Every structure is written in structure tokens, then in C-alpha cells.
Amino acid sequence: MLQLGTLLALACALATNVALLCKHRGAAAAPSVELRRPLWSARALFRSTWWTIGFAIATGAWALHVVALAIAPLSVVETTISGGLVLLAWLAERWFGVHLGIREWLGLGLCAGGLALLAATSGQSADPGSGYSTAAMIPFEATAVGAGLALLLSGSSRSSRGSSGALLGVAAGLLLGVANVAVKALTGTVPGDPTSIVSPWTLVALIAGVGAFFALARGLQLGAAIPVITLTTVAANVVSVIGGVLVFGDSIGGDPLGVAVRCVAFVAVIAAAALMPGQLRSARVT
């Protein structure tokens, strides 16, 4: 089942990257997203053909994601999906005419290396059906939601125009990570008891998903495709993997060397994220 979950996660990664690049093109053609007018903003986005195509592809990717979460550990699934960033540069330049600068290439390379190390050391993760800790879940989700919404509001303010795309990309990633952790919890209960879909975690996933929708859309309008997409993916991965460890008991390594390697991998991923906003002007759709 672990191998099947990994294959589904890889398919999800490919579809997600295509969806995000379509959404970037669609968001760039749509009117500015306004948090004070969410319904109007959503309608305006869906009037863009590219955004609608991206959303449809993302829906299929989400279905693959949910199935993967149901049969494999959270940290394995999220690490595999984030490894799909390796495909992002090729897709962006070949199909979408997005030109990458040196810092984008360095950031993607460093990110891919760190994620590869995480994937190589994630084989001892907990059983996907091992349950979760409610005592850990509540503060973890509350903290991540609070941070994501704070970045969403900060990135939408006029005082942070220079870094808005990056802030909103991170906000979208944090909120997507929250939703991933909540969905993972639901996959452990809903198959055996469909009524358990009426759960606080369902509400958390919905709130986080809506917040991520607007944060990503506005971030793609204000920032370049590759930096915003990378920051969103990395933030979602980091939150999901940490949630896997703290909430679901996924292992961070079976020996001191494994722990050290995973720590180095996380540092590499975070360093890659720090590089990405450097050349927002070098990655524009042509």
C-alpha cells in the first residue's frame, strides 16, 4: 500500500503543478482579488478560462491526494508531492513560457535535493492507520490557521506590496497544510463511519481551504509563478510533515544519522524557500 500511495502522490504532484501554472495564467488575466468582496472575486476568477481549467485539474489532483492520504503516512505523501517541484521548471518553461532566473533554478535545485533526502529517510513513518492525538491536533491546527490568516491579511495590505506575492504564497501553503492534516484525520474515521464527516476537522479543512484559495489567487496576481508556487508547496509540505510527526506520530528517523539527515533536509528546503522571492521580475508569463 505504501508503494501505491507513493505512486498516487507522484501523479498528484504532476497534476498539481500543471493546475498551479494554469491558475497563475488565469489569475493574471482576472481582476484583482479583494478579500472584502469574496463572492465577487471568486466569480471573477472563474470567468477566466485558464483559472477554471486549473481549478478542474486541481480538483482531480485533490482526489488523488485524498486516496494517497488514506493508504500512506502523511509525511510520505506530502514529501513525495513536494518532490514534484523537480517537474515544475520543465513544465513552466516548456508549456507556459515562464522564464526562470538563476535564483529560481538554485532554489528549485536546493529544494529538490532536500525533498529527496526527506523521501529517502521517510521509510520508517508510522502506520497510516495508527490514529492521531487530539491533544496535539487542536493547538497545532489553531497555531497554523492563525499564522496563515495573519499572513493572508498582511500580504493583502497596501503596506507590504513589495513582498505580497511571497507572503501570500506562504499563507496559502500554511492553510493548505492545515487542510491536509485535517483531511488525514478524516480519512481514518470516515470510511468506517460516514457520519464522522460531521466533525470539527471538516470545518477546519473548509475554512483553511477557502483561505488558501484567496491567498493563492492574490499571490499569483502579485508575484511571479515559480516563487509563489514554490513557497506555497514548501510551506504546505513543512506544515504537513510537522503535523505528521506531532499529530500522527510519524517517525523523524530510526537512528541518530537518520534524524540528522532529515534535519539537514529541512534546512535545505527552508533555505530554498528563502531564495525564491529574490527575482520576482525574472519569471513572468509571456
Stockholm file with secondary structure:
# STOCKHOLM 1.0

chainA/1-286         MLQLGTLLALACALATNVALLCKHRGAAAAPSVELRRPLWSARALFRSTWWTIGFAIATGAWALHVVALAIAPLSVVETTISGGLVLLAWLAERWFGVHLGIREWLGLGLCAGGLALLAATSGQSADPGSGYSTAAMIPFEATAVGAGLALLLSGSSRSSRGSSGALLGVAAGLLLGVANVAVKALTGTVPGDPTSIVSPWTLVALIAGVGAFFALARGLQLGAAIPVITLTTVAANVVSVIGGVLVFGDSIGGDPLGVAVRCVAFVAVIAAAALMPGQLRSARVT
#=GR chainA/1-286 SS CHHHHHHHHHHHHHHHHHHHHHHHHHHHHSCCCCTTSHHHHHHHHHTSHHHHHHHHHHHHHHHHHHHHHHHSCHHHHHHHHHTTHHHHHHHHHHHSCCCCCHHHHHHHHHHHHHHHHHHHTCTTCCCTTSCCCHHHHHHHHHHHHHHHHHHHHHHHSGGGGGGHHHHHHHHHHHHHHHHHHHHHHHHTTTTTCGGGGSSHHHHHHHHHHHHHHHHHHHHHHHSCHHHHHHHHHHHHHHHHHHHHHHTTCCCSCSSHHHHHHHHHHHHHHHHHHHHGGGGGGGCCCC
#=GC SS_cons         CHHHHHHHHHHHHHHHHHHHHHHHHHHHHSCCCCTTSHHHHHHHHHTSHHHHHHHHHHHHHHHHHHHHHHHSCHHHHHHHHHTTHHHHHHHHHHHSCCCCCHHHHHHHHHHHHHHHHHHHTCTTCCCTTSCCCHHHHHHHHHHHHHHHHHHHHHHHSGGGGGGHHHHHHHHHHHHHHHHHHHHHHHHTTTTTCGGGGSSHHHHHHHHHHHHHHHHHHHHHHHSCHHHHHHHHHHHHHHHHHHHHHHTTCCCSCSSHHHHHHHHHHHHHHHHHHHHGGGGGGGCCCC
//
